[in-house]
Amino acid sequence: MGLFSPFCGGAEAQTVSTEVRMAQAGPPDVPPPRKRPARLRVTPYYSPDGVYPRYNPGPDAVRECNATYVQEYRPSGTVIVPHMSCYWRRG
């Protein structure tokens, strides 16, 4: 017939207890908060002219560059490539 048939056997009603149960809050199981690591300040590694001095050369600094050709030994053979080295000097 149906699920709610009065002829279903084994269905019994539950009794309601008269005692009141209180929910008790126990100690929290939350770990202590982690400390954040110190923040690092990151500055970009660029400059408008593509030159980034490792120190402040001063307001009247001049960039000196020496360009030469050097030999490089590669698996395909020895090649000659340009090599440039620059430094700052006071102007």
ABEGO torsion letter per residue (X at the ends): XBAABAABBGBBBBBBBABBBBBBBBBBABBBBBBBBBBBBBBBBBBAAGBBBABBAEAABBBBBBBBBBBBBBAAEBBBBBBBBBBBBBX
